[in-house]
Amino acid sequence: MTEAQALEIVKERRKEIGIDPEMRVSSAEKAIVEYKKDPDEPGPAEDRVAWIIEFSCAWGYAVVHVEDRTGEILTVKGSA
């Protein structure tokens, strides 16, 4: 998947995953990320290749991991 494709996936699901309309993309890069189906529970983690897309605005930020092979949104983290 290309960077543009990953950005389009996030753009299409922006409201569903809680990315505020004021936030703008501040960076995007492909990297290996650690993934757990339930990050709050103990158990094994997997390494996945994902696009890491960061959003920011004056009052906060959000980081979205988009799995490179499938386009699945793996995690959404942020601070407001």
C-alpha positions, -999 to 999 in steps of 0.1 A, spaced: 0 0 0 12 35 -7 12 64 18 -17 80 -2 -38 48 1 -32 47 39 -42 83 42 -73 77 22 -83 48 45 -80 70 76 -97 99 59 -127 77 50 -130 64 86 -120 96 104 -152 102 121 -157 65 131 -122 64 147 -125 97 165 -101 120 146 -113 156 151 -118 176 119 -94 203 132 -65 178 133 -42 178 103 -17 152 92 17 161 106 36 130 94 32 95 78 58 68 77 59 30 72 75 10 101 72 -22 121 48 -18 150 38 -41 179 2 -52 177 -20 -68 204 -57 -75 198 -64 -63 233 -35 -41 245 -48 -39 280 -47 -76 286 -16 -98 290 -6 -120 261 16 -122 230 22 -94 206 28 -95 169 50 -74 147 32 -59 118 43 -36 90 20 -5 92 17 31 82 20 54 112 -1 85 105 2 113 130 -24 141 133 -20 173 154 -36 206 162 -32 233 189 -49 212 216 -38 176 209 -26 148 187 -36 114 174 -16 85 160 -32 59 137 -15 26 127 -28 12 94 -17 -23 85 2 -22 52 -10 -54 37 -47 -53 45 -55 -17 53 -68 -27 87 -67 1 113 -47 -15 141 -46 12 168 -57 48 174 -40 66 202 -43 103 212 -43 131 236 -66 160 239 
